[in-house]
Amino acid sequence: MAHLPHSLYSAARPKFPYAGKSAQPKWSRFPGTLRCASTESLTSLTQNAAEIELKYMVSQHGWGVRRLRRDDEEEIRRVSLVQAEAFHIPLALFNDFFFLFFQAEVLSGLLYKLKNSPPDRYACLVAEQTSETDTSSSSSVVGVVDITVQTENAVLRHFPGVEEYLYVSGLAVSKAQRRKKMASTLLKACDVICYLWGFKLLALRAYEDDAAARNLYSNAGYTVVESDPPWTSTWIGRKRRVLMTKRIS
């Protein structure tokens, strides 16, 4: 079981700024330079990532992907902010107020997974720039994705003989860094984790009407194996999803 800094648990409660203060934390870039592993093939990527932990497991398109530093409080907060900004649904009234609660909920969930998940059953992967050519973002971490070992029958029934798979979720990219192939780089890192942990199957879900997301996953090698039943779209606030999977050989 991992031990996390105690101060992070108080951070999971929303803190409201004084009048005139910004609700957004100030981010700072970590010092130091990391050598990047080659991305010519999945095999060479995983070999390099296994040999030297400090290297990025994937480096392409100017982005490097590595595992979240579990002992870095500021980085954990930044990750929760990136995900909260990506998935929060803006409200007409009191949007800032509800965003703080949503971010606290995201941070609380992340802390729980980091504390209670074995390192070979859950990983939070983060993306940052590997070059200084673009300095528009003051943040080191600007992308994130979660990958978790699961055994859901709704997925496994499509793959007889498979007992476990890796589920990809929480893929988020900072707004200023979107459409720069960071999401593709994060998905490639999920392939590396799947290979390193000895799994053969990746799965994720996307909204049926989200053409951009489905195209992203399709280009990464995922195919649709199942859709939500038609009647689910009649639920208030519920959109139909598709189950997409990818095999790693």
Secondary structure, DSSP 4 states (H G I P E B T S, - for coil): -----THHHHHTS--PPPTT--SSPPP-PPPS---B---S-HHHHHHHHHH-TTSBSEEETTEEEEE--TT-HHHHHHHHHHHHHHH----SSSHHHHHHHHHHHHHHHHHHHHHHS-TTTEEEEEEEESSSS--S---S--EEEEEEEE--HHHHTTSTT---EEEEEEEEE-GGGTTSSHHHHHHHHHHHHHHHTT--EEEEEEETT-HHHHHHHHHTT-EEEEE--GGGGGSTT---EEEEEEE--
